[in-house]
C-alpha cells in the first residue's frame, strides 16, 4: 500500500471521526498511526488497498478505546461502594438498577441508596426497580440531605453485611459548584470504591469536559459509564 492509494480512504476516516465529535488531536494521531502502519504493507491478492485498510483501522480503534473491559474493583473487607453521578436525564437511576442486577447475578449481595432528593419521583422509580430485581434499598425521603442519606445508608449496609452499595445521586443540567459541593459531602461519608459518571453517548466532546470537571472538583478518578 502507498500513500497515494490510501489517501482517499484516509480522508473519509478523518471526516467520519470529526463528524463523530472526536477531538482534533486524537483524530490527527489516529490517522497518522493508521497511515504509518499501512504504507509499505503488501496487499493480499483479491483485496483492494482500502479493504485491507479496514482491518488496520479496526485494530487501531480497539487500541485507542482500550482492548479490555474495565472491571469494578471490589474491596476485600466491608462493602464495595459505587457512587453514580450524571447530568440530568441520561438514565443514571436506571443504570443503578442495571448495575445491581448484574452484580447480583455474579453472586454479590447489593443495596441501593436513593440519594436523588430533588427530581420528582426519582426515589419511587428506584424503589420500583429495586423490587423488580429483588435488591433491597435504603431511602430516607426527600427532606434529608444526600450526605446524611449516604451516611445512614452505608451504616445499614454494614449491619446487613452487604457486599456492594450503589448510591443514586442528584442529577444536574450542568456541572455547577452546588452539584459538586453536594457530591463532595456524599463522597466524604461514603468514601466510594468507584465513582461513575453516567453520560449519553451522543453528548460528544462535552462528556469529556464534564468528566474532567468532576475529576478536578472531586479530586478522584471518576470513570465514564455510557
N, C-alpha and C positions, 0 to 999 in steps of 0.2 A: 504494500500500500504506500502511496505517496501523498505529500501534502496536497497535490492537485486533485487527486481523485477522491479525497475525503473532505475537501473544502466545503462543498455544498451541504453534506450531511452534518458537518460540524456547525455550520451556520444555523441549520434547523434545530440542533440540540441547544445551542446558545439561546436562540429565540424562545424555545419551549421553556427553558429554565427561567428566563427573565419574565415570561408571561405567567409563570407559576409563583412569582414574587420571591424567587431565590435571590439572595443578596449578590450584588455585582462582584465583590471579591471572591466569593465562593464559586460563582459561575466561571470567572477567569481561571481560577486554579483548577477547576474540574475539566474545562475544555483543554487546557494546556496538558494536563495529565493524560487525558484520553488520546490527544494528538501524539504525545511522546511515545505512548505505547503502540499506537497504530502504525506510525510511519516506519517503514522498513520491514514490517511484518508481511510474510508471504500470504497470498490469497489462496484459500482452499479451492480446488477445482470444483466448478459447479456453483460457486458463490460469487456474488458481486462484492466489491470492497465495502459498500455501505451495509450489506447484510452481515458481513463478518464484524463490522464495527459495532453492531448491536450487542454482541457478547462482551466486548471491551467496556461499553457504556454501562451495561448491567453490572458487571463486576465492580466498576468504579463507584456506581451508586451505592452498592452494598457496603463498600469500604467507607464511603463518606458518611452514610447514615448509621453505620455500625452493623457488623455482621452477626452480632449476638444480642439476644434479648436481655435487657437489664432486669434482673430478678430483685424482688424485695428482700432486704437484709433483715433476718429475724434475730432478735436478741436471745441470748442463752438462758437468761432468767428474767422472770417478770413478763408483763405483756409487751409485745411489739406495738408501738403506737404510730399510726399513719394519719397525718393531718392533710386534709384536702382543701384547696383554695381555688377560686375561679373569678373570672369576670362574669357578671350575671348572665344567665340564660344559655349556658353551654352544656348543661347536664351534669353538674357536679353531684347533686343529690342522688341521681340515678347511678352514677359511677360508684358512689359509696356502696350501694346495694350490690352492684355487679362485682365489685372487688370482694365484698364479704362473702358472696355466694361462691365465687371461685376459690377463695381460701378455705371455705367450709368444705368444699369438695376435696381439698387437699388434706383434710383431717384436722384443720385448725378450728378451735373454738373462737368465735368472734363476738364482739359487741359494737353496736353503732351508737354514736353520741350525736344527738341533734343539737347543733350549735348555731343554726341559721335562724336567728330570732326575729329577723326583720321582714323576710319575704313571706307574704301571705300563704298559708297552708304548707309551708316547707316542712314543718315538723310532722304534720299529718301525712304528708307524702312519704316521709322516711319511715313513719310508723307502719303504714300500709305495705311498703316494700319489705320492711324487716319481717313482718308477719308472713308475707308471701314466701320468703326464702327461709323462714324458720330461724332467724337470727335475733337475739334479744337486743334491746336498745335502752339507752338512758336519755330521758328528757326531763327538763325542769320548767317547761313552758317558755313564754316569750317575755316575761318580766324579769328574768335573771340574766346577768351579764354572761356573755360567752365564756369568759375566763373562769367564772365560778362554776359554770356548767362543766367545763373541761376538768376542773379540779375534782368535783364530786363524781363525775362520770368515771374518771380514772380510778378513784377510790373504790367505786362499786365494782369495776372490772377486776381489781386486785383481790377483793373479797371473794369474788366468784371464780378466781383462778382462770381468767380468760386469756387465751393466747395472743389475740390480736384485737386492738382497739382502733376503730376507724371513726374519725370525727368530721362531721359536716360543718362547714363554717359559712359565714355570710358572704354572699356574692356582691360585687360592686359593678357599676357601669364602667368604671375606670380605676386604674391604680391611683389611690389617693392616701394622704397621710393618715386619715381616720381609719381607713381599712387596715393599713399596715400596723398602726398602733394597737388596734384590736387583735390582730393576728400575733403580734409580739407578746401580748399578755397571755393569749391562749398557749402560744409556744412555750412560754416560760413555765407554765403549770404542767403542760403535757410532756415537755422535753421529747418531742417526737423522734422516732427512729427514721421515718421517711416523711418528707413534705412534698406533696404532689400538686402542681398547678394544672388544673384541667382547662384545656383550651379547645377551641373549634379549629379543625384542620384547615378551614377556609380563611382563617384570620390572617395568614401570611406573615410578613415580617413583624407585624405588630405583636405577635405571640412571643417572638424572641425578645422584643423590647420589654414586654410585661414580665417575662421570666427574669431578665437581668435586673429589673426594678425590684422584684420580690427577693432575689438573692442578695442584692445590695442592702435593702432595708431590713430583711430578716437575718442577714449575715449567716446564711447556711447554703447547702447545696440542693436547693429546690429543683425538682425534676419535672419534665413535661409528662402529661398524660393527655393524649388527644383521641 
